[in-house]
Amino acid sequence: MKSIRNVLAGSLVAGGVLLAAAASFGIASAADDATASTTTAAPTARSGHHAWGPGRLYAKLNLTAEQQASIKAIYTAAKPQMQSLHATMKANHLKMMQTTPDDPNYASVVAEVAQSNATLASERTTQSSEIKAQIYALLTPAQKTQLATLEAEWAANPHKGRWAHHGPASSAATEPAT
């Protein structure tokens, strides 16, 4: 029973870290969103998963050209380390996928990947917070207030913008028919 718990724990940690990495790359690609937007409040019209997230929030802050350039530089500087973290997480995922539960080394592989992913998640969290702090320092007090409002709105309904027209999470699908 203990080995099943280890497998589940390792799988959950690996999945969480991969999800966190995907989010980080969303943040990195958001730099393009933030810098591609004009100084108007309109977000960039990009397709796919890049149309949501920090870039969309920053695009609503009426950033100056100087702020946009600074944000792009921050993301550009962070990109190599984020890519390295992602590559290591991907390698860990592949290691888990290539090892079957009946392999005599399965428990040790799970433990190794779980430990590695924990370290990687910590590094990703630290780097993401450093990026956020650098960007936050560039904002005016009014932009900081507006960002806090936008983040609170997103936190209250994180799927509204991202999944609004995909499946049952949309408001039309959840409202009773009259």
N, C-alpha and C positions, 0 to 999 in steps of 0.2 A: 504494500500500500504506500510505503514511503516513496518508492521510485515513481509511482504514478503522480504523487504530489510534486515531486521534483520536476517531472516532465511538464506538468501543467504550469507550475511556477515558471519554469524556464521558457515555456511557450508564451505565457502572458508577458513576461519581461521582454522577451524578444519582440513580440508584437507591439508592445507599448513603445519600445525604443524605435522601432521602424516607423510607427505612427508619428512619434516625436520628430524623427529625422525628416519625414515627409513634410511636416509642418514647418520645420526649419528651412527646407528648400522652398517652401511657399513664401516664407519671409524673405529669403534671398531673391527670389524672382519678383517679389513685391517692389524691390528697388526699381526695377524697370517700370512698374506701374506708377510708382511715385514720381519718378523722374520723367516719364513720358507724358504725364498729365500737364496741362497748362496751369496757369495760376488761378484758373477758375475752379469752382468747387466740383466740377463734373469729373467722375472717375473715368479712367480710360476704358474704352470698349474693347476688351480682350475676351477671347473665347476660352472655354475650358476652366480648369480649376484656378487659374490665375486671376479671375475676375473678382475674387473675394480676398479678404485678409488685410494685413497691415497696409499694403499698397493702396487698397481701396480707401481705407480710413485716412491715410496720409493725403490722398488725392482730394479729400473733402476739406482739408485744412487751409486751403488757399496758400500753399507754400510758395515762397519766392523762388526765383531761379537759383539763387545762391543756396537756399535750403535744399532744393532738389538736387543740386550738384553735390552738396555735402552728404546727403543721404545715399546717393548713388556711390560715392567714394567709400562710405562706411560699409555698404553691402559688398562692394567689389573687394575690399580688403579682407572681409570675413569669408568670402566664397571659398578659397582654397581649403581652409580648415574645415568648413562645413562639408565640402565634398569629400575630404578625407574621412571624416566621421561617418558620412553616409556609406562610403565604400567599405569601411570596416564593418558597419552594421549589416550591409548586404552580404559580406563574406560570412558573418556569423549566421545569418539566416540560411544561407546555402549550406553551411556546415550542419545545421539542424535538419534541413530538408534531406540531406544526403545520408543522414544517420538514422537507421531504423530502430525502433524500440527493442528489437530482439538482438541488437548488436551488444556484445559484452561490454563495450566501452560507452554505451549510451548515457548512462548516468553521469559519467565523468565529462562527456561532451556537453551535456545539458548544464552541468555545474560551471564548466569553463565558459560557455557562451553566456550564461546568466551573469556571471561575474564581469565578463567583458562588457556586456550590454549595460550593466549598472554603471560602470565607469564611463562608458560612452554617453549615457543619458545625463550623467552629472556634467560632463564636459559640454554637452549641447546646451543644457540649461544655463550654465555659466556663460557661454558665449552668447546665447540669445539675450540674456539679461544685460550683457555688456553692450550689445548692439542697440538694444532698446534704450539704455541709459545715454549712449552717445547721441541717438536721434532726439531723445527727449530734451537734451541740453540745447539743441538747435532751435527748439520751438519757443514761440513767444508765450507769455502767460495766457493770452486769449486762446491760442492754439492748444495749449496744454489742457485748458478747461474744456474746449470743444472735443479734444481727443478722449478725455475721460468720459464725456457724455456718450460719444460714439461707441467706446469700448463697453460701457454699461448697457447700451442698447443691444450690442452684439451678444454680450453675455446673457442677457435676458432671453434672447431667442437666437442662438448661434446658427441655426439651420435656415433661418428665414431667407437670407440672401443666397446662400450656397445651394440649398436643395429646394427652394420654393416651388419649383415646377417639376420636381422629380419625385413621384410616388406619394405615399400617404402623408408625408410630413407637411405637404402644402396646406395652407389654410382652407382652400376650397375642398380638399379631400377630407379634412377633419370636421368641417362644419356640417351639421345635419341638414338634410334636404328639407325644404319647406313646401 
